[in-house]
């Protein structure tokens, strides 16, 4: 009897993401820098909100901005979706960034499970419920998109420095973490058997925070601070006069 042969199979086409993780195109840094400079010049202050970052990121990668109530799929390109987060950092040199704390929604076991929460309850039970609420959100979005990412903009107080990185938005295996109540009555989740903190959950308000490491090859930009646009000159340039305003009710 001859050597047993393996069956020949048809090629299975794998779903490919919009681009490899953290490999932004060559124009990305300059488009991002341009958008931040324009924002600084037009606003006259270093104020970049989360929904503005969603729009800017979508523009930078030529994707569609689709603001979401869940906050995990605010930007979409084909089979890939992103949740966009901003976070401030006081680190003097962004090359020294190690980790960020990302507010990632309100996970309420009281609403989802009908539970009563206080610090006398077994912390791992509450921690499991908090993570499962997160996991259900991720699963719901992954039913629509094969690839799901979070893109983070770390910003200095005056937007003279920014850092951008992505990571895969995943479900978390509850068995891999241990939870403890801290002295302030908040729940903290650690990788089992280590002192590495990954989660913080606040019973008051149900705020869920994920602690994420900053990748070594994170994109870091320094931004030259522009002069603020002169409001009167801008209004004259666009030809504004009182006819642009209609009083509907006085």
Secondary structure, 3 states (H helix, E strand, C coil): CCCCCCCCCCCCCCCCCCCCCCCCCCCHHHHHHHHHHHHHHHHCCCCCCHHHHHHHHHHHCCCEECCCCCCCCCEEECCEEEEEEEEECCCCCHHHCCEEEEEEEECCHHHHHCCCCCCCCCHHHHHHHHHHHHHHHHHHHHCCCCEEEEEEEEECCCCCEEEEEEEECCCCCHHHEEEEECCCCCEEEEECCCCCEEEEEECCCCEEEEEEECCCCCEEEECCCCCCCCHHHHHHHCCCCHHHCCCCCC
